[in-house]
Amino acid sequence: MNSFRIGQLDVFRIEEKVHHFDADEFFPEIQRDVIQRNASWLAPFFDIAGHRMPCVFQAFVIRYGRLNILIDTCFGNDKERPDFLIAHRLQTPFMDRFHAAGFDVADINLVLCTHMHVDHVGWNTRLENGRWVPTFPNARYVFSQEEYARYAPENVRPENPPPFFDIYQDSVLPVIASGQALMVSGEHQVNEVLTVVPTPGHTPGHISVRAKEGSEAGLFLGDVIHSPVQMADPDLNSAYCEIPAVARQSRRAMLEYAAETDALLVPGHFLAPHIGRVRREASHYQFVPGVEVVGT
Ligand SMILES: [Zn+2]
C-alpha cells in the first residue's frame, strides 16, 4: 500500500529498495523454534525456508493541510559507502517515485530523521557540483539532540572519530551548515498532530513520531522494530541495535502502547502492506497487517 490515512492525515510511502539479509546475521539471537511456532502469521514477512530477513527501505510523507512532513530519508544516491555495499554509490529511482506521489523537493516543510544511521538520512542531501547540499530547500530538518551529541564538535576527537562519522558528514552536517537543522530533546510537540517521542536503544538518541488526528493514532517507529519477527520475540535485537537492553525496553514500550491504544504501527522496514496493528498475546505480540481495526 503506497498511501493510507491516519484520521485526516494522508500518508504516502516512497520506496527506495528491498534487500534480503541472512537472518542469523541480521538477528544474531534469532530462534528458529520461535519462527516455527508463529509461522502461520509470520510467513508473509519472513523467508522461513531460506532463513532470510526481507527488509524494505522506504520513507513516509505525511500531508497535513498545507504541510508536508517527510519521515526518514533512506540511503540516498551517490553516497560513498564502501563498507556497506547495499548502500554504496546507489542510483535508485527514489526521487522519481517521490515526484510520482505528487511532491516536489520544494514542497517539503519538515524532515524528521528517527536516527543517524545510513538508511535514514541519505536523501537529506544530494550531490551538486561535487558538494553535498540539502535536498529539500524549504524544510526544517528535525534531529534528536541526543543523537547529535556524539557528533557535536566538542565531542569529536579526530584521532578517534565516533561511529558513522562519514554518514554524519555527508548527510547531516550540510543541513546544519545551511541553518536548516533543529535539534530537539525529550518529548517534543512538533505541531498539533505530531509529537517526537524518545525511543532510545537502537541508537543512543533514536526518536519515533506519534501522529494523532481525531480518534486515530499512528506510530512512526523507525528502527525500534525491524520485522514482525520481533513481535513473536520482543526481546530480539538486530545486529545494528547499539544499546541492546535499552532497545528492548523501547520496543516493548511501543508495542504495548500500540496494543493498548490500537495505534497504527508504521515501522521503517516491514514488507507489504508495511503497516498494521499490534495484538497482545500471552507472552508476545502478533502483527495484524493492513489498516483494519483490531476487534471489529
Ligand atoms: Zn533502518
Boltz pocket constraint, residues with backbone or C-beta under 6 A from the ligand:
constraints:
  - pocket:
      binder: B
      contacts: [[A, 117], [A, 119], [A, 120], [A, 222], [A, 223], [A, 268], [A, 269]]
      max_distance: 6.0
